[in-house]
């Protein structure tokens, strides 16, 4: 089953790449219904490719490394002593998220149930200035459409709590080094949301650091709760295949 699906990965990925190039190239940029149709097909193929790759990862053969990485990266992302390198980065990102969440928690516009602060932010983000008066905050129409759906459905009151509690939870996870990889991933999602909405601020820095924390998820929380939590939890994907060995802790040498 796995090997039969694997043969479809290359053609699906190739077609998806061609469609994406067709969508984003500046010389023959499709518009209207054609652009929408190509976009839908691209996302269908992209999701199918991700599913095939996830299924393929269950094959024991997929555990063999075809391209050996440099020793420094293996040390940085897989050796517990590298946790000292990730500790200040983790704390910096954690404090930034927690402080942002606490700041919103102390503002009535975020907690009074009206969602006025977030609604104002969304409204400004989706606005398209008149020709010659400036550039819109949002570049991608699909993101503008997503925010417009939230505005039209009065999602700001409950989404405000989702944002501020999410920022506080991400911050606490990183500060205590608990499920560091998951916390950094959701932090990336939040940073990307702000960037797509036209807000730079500290988001590019946090986004870049978050990528590193995700790649170093095994050791980034070594000087924290993950040192004791991860060996007991293991990794969720290690239980998908019965032939896989039990998860082990990173080497300390």
N, C-alpha and C positions, 0 to 999 in steps of 0.2 A: 504493500500500500504506500509506504513512505517513498520507496524508490520510484514507483509509478508517478507520484506527484512531483518528484524532484525534476523530472524532465520538462515540466511545464514552467519552471521558474525562470529560465533564461528567455524563452519567447515572451512570456508575460511581462517580465521586467524590461525587455527591449521595446515592446510596443508602448508600455507606459512611459518610457523615457522619450520616445519619439513624440507621443501626444503632448507631453509636458513641454518639450522644445517647441512644438507647434503653438502651444498656448502662450508662451512667454517671450518668444522671439520678437524683436521690434520691427521686423520687416514685413511679416505677414500675419499680423495679430488678428485672429478671428473675433467677431462681435456678434451680439444678439443670440439667437437660438443656436447657431452653430457653436459658439463658444460654450454655451451652457451644456450642450450635448457632449462635446469633447471633454469638458470638465467632469461630467458625471462618469463617462467611460473611464477616464484616467483614475478617478478615485476607486471605482470598482476594481480595476486591475491592480491598483496599489494595495488595496485591502486583501485581495486574493493572494498577492505575492507575499504579504506579511504572514498570512495564514499558512501558506505552503512552507515558508522558511521556519515558522514555529513548529510545524509538524516534522519537518526535516531535522530539526534540532534534537528530536527524540532518537534518531538513529545513532547508535554508538560510533559509527564511522565519522560522524560530524564532529566528534570531540577531538579529532586529530587536527593539529595546526598545520595549514599548508604554507603559510608565510610567517616565518619566525620574526617576532618584533625585537627591537633593541633591548639590551639588558636593562638599561635605565628605566624604560617604561614598565618592564616586568617588575622591577623593584618598587617603582613609584606607586603602582596600582595593585600590587599583590604581596608586599612585604610589610609586616606589622610595624617595623621600625619606621616606615614611611608615614605612619600615623602621626608622627611629630610634625611632619611637613604639612599635613592636611588639617591639623588641629587649629592653628590660627585662622586658616581660611574658613573652616567650618564655623568657628565662633563668630567671625566677622559677618558671614552671611546670616547666621542664626540671629545675631543681635539686630541686624538690619530688618529682618522680617518681623521679629517680635516687637521691636519698637514701632514699626509701621502699623502693626495690628493694634497695639495699645493706644497709639495716637488716634486711630479711628474709633476705638472703644470709648475714648474720652470725649468724643465729639457727638453732640446731640443729632447732628444731621445724618450720622451713620446709624444711630441706635434708637431714634425716636419712632421708628416704624414707618416713616414716610419715604425713606430711601432717597431723599432730596439730593444729598451729596453725590451719590453714584449716578442718579438720573441726570444731574447736571453734567457730569463727566461724560456719560454716554451721548447726551444730546450734542455736546460740543464736538465729540469725536466723529459722529456721523454727519455733521453739517458739511455741506459742500459750498465753499465761498463762490461768490459771483465771479465770472470770468475777469481776469486781470487784477483781482484783489487778494490773491494768495493761493496757496496750495491746500488741498484738503488734508486733514490729519491722518486719514486712513487711505492706504494705497490700494488694498485688495477689496474688491466689491463684495466678495463672499463674507468677509469679516464685517463689513458695514451692514450687510443684510442680516447677519447673526445678531448684531447689537440692536438693529431696528426691531427684530422679532421680540427681543427682551423688553425693549421700550414699549412696544405695542401691547404686550401682555402684562404690563405693570409688574415686572419681575424685580425692580429695584429694591423694594422693601425687604424681601427675603434674601436677595442676592448680596445686599450690603452685609448682612450677618455672615453669609458664606465667605465673603472676601476677608472680613476682619478676623473671623475665627480661623479661617484657613491660614492667614499670615501668622497668627499667634501659634497655631499648631506646628507649622513648618519651622518657625523660630525655635520652639521648645524642642522639637525633634533633633534639630541640628545642634543646639546648645548642649543637650544631654547626650548626643551621639546615639540616639535611639532610632533604629531603622533609618539610618542616614541616607541610604540610597533612595528610599521612597520619599523622604522629606525633600531631598534635593530635586527629585523628579517633579514633584508637585510645585516646588518653588520655580522650576523652569517653566512650567505651564503658566504660572501666574506672571512671570517676567515676560514671557512671549505675548500674553494677552495685553499687557500694558504697551509693549513695543508695537504690536499690530494696531493699537488704538492711537499711536502717535506720541506716546510718552517715553522719552529716553531716560532722563534723570540718571539714577544709579542702576537701572535695569540691565544695560549691557554688561556692566561689571559683574553683577550678581549672576547673570545668565552664564557668562564665561566660567566663573568659579563653580557654578552649579554643575556644569558639564564635567569638570574635573572630579567633583565629589561623587557623581554618579558612576564614573569610570572606576573610582577608587572605593566603591561601596563596601568592599570586604574589609578594608583597613582604615577608612576615613573616620570610623567611629570606634577604633580600637581603644583610644583613650576616652572612653565613655561607656554607655550601657551596652553598645553592640558587642563589646569584648566578651560579655557573658550571655547576651541575648542571641546572637547569630549562631553560635555552636549548638544551642538548644533548639532553635527553630529550624535550622538548616535553610535550604533555599527551596521555595515552592516548586520550582521547575525540576528539582532533582527527584521528585516523587512521580514524575510523569512516566518515566521509563523504568521498568522493573530491573533491567540489566545494568543499570547504572550503580556505581559504588556509592557508599554512604558519603555525605558531604564531610569535608575535613576543614579544619581551621587553617588560616594562612600560615606559612612558614615563618619562623622567627629568626632564621639564619640569613 
